[in-house]
Amino acid sequence: MATELYIQTMLSHPLFQNMSMEDFKRSAGGTHCFQDLRVGVFKEVVPMGVDPEDISYKDAGIHLTPEEFHKKVEALSNSAQVQQDTILLDCRNFYESKIGNFQNCLAPNIRKFSYFPDYIDTNLECFKGKQVLMYCTGGIRCERGSAYLRSKDVCKEVYQLKGGIHKYLEQFPSGFYKGKLFVFDNRYAISVNDDVISECRYCGAPWDEYKLCSTASCCQLVLSCLLCREKGFVACCAVCQEKGKASSETPSQPLRKEQCECTEKRVRIPVVLPH
């Protein structure tokens, strides 16, 4: 009832007259998912690190409905020639694509969307003459990401999934997307199929349920199965594991966020070989 009231209120507001019912995405949840409400005004919903005045969403790629996108991915999976000419590009962060993605996609191993422009610039040769099928969680990042890629003027064409993975899964729960869909609330992920494509960091068993690193100063997410968590493996890396033990024994000054082995060893902008 509350959700319906919210949608109708939004649609009736003069500022949102260009919105429709299909712009809203619903999934099972409750008060435990959203413990507070914050309203803010931002220049970008998801910062890309490039001024929206320079790269506008108005220059985004061609929007494909879930049905159209599904047909494109189907052709990609059935034709060697289409595979040669097409890149299925996931523009989310590595921890999102790790637990769920379209199979045979190019999933940049980046930690933030603000790294995406540098990733494109570094690997621009990969996109030359290609048809690019881009997707993200709900379509917002694709609005900016596809516009940035199009601004390079190297692709044959750039398409994006309208409504993102969320809308695709509403129509194709057993389609080409495998695994869970990462979401930015206390659920961490929502599931529409039984596929598990990721594994426990410690033992390698199939596992896709994220928990925050046990070290208070770290905000990394960790995949640690129930058996490993029972053994005390609850940190994102060996360094944080030791920090956790030390902090429980002696109080110490809080450390800078993300100052751990995971971040220090991660290549900021990975290089991909052209195919």
Summary of the structure (lengths in Angstrom):
residues: 275
radius of gyration: 20.1
end to end distance: 50.1
largest distance: 61.0
contacts: 778
relative contact order: 0.13
helix: 36%
strand: 13%
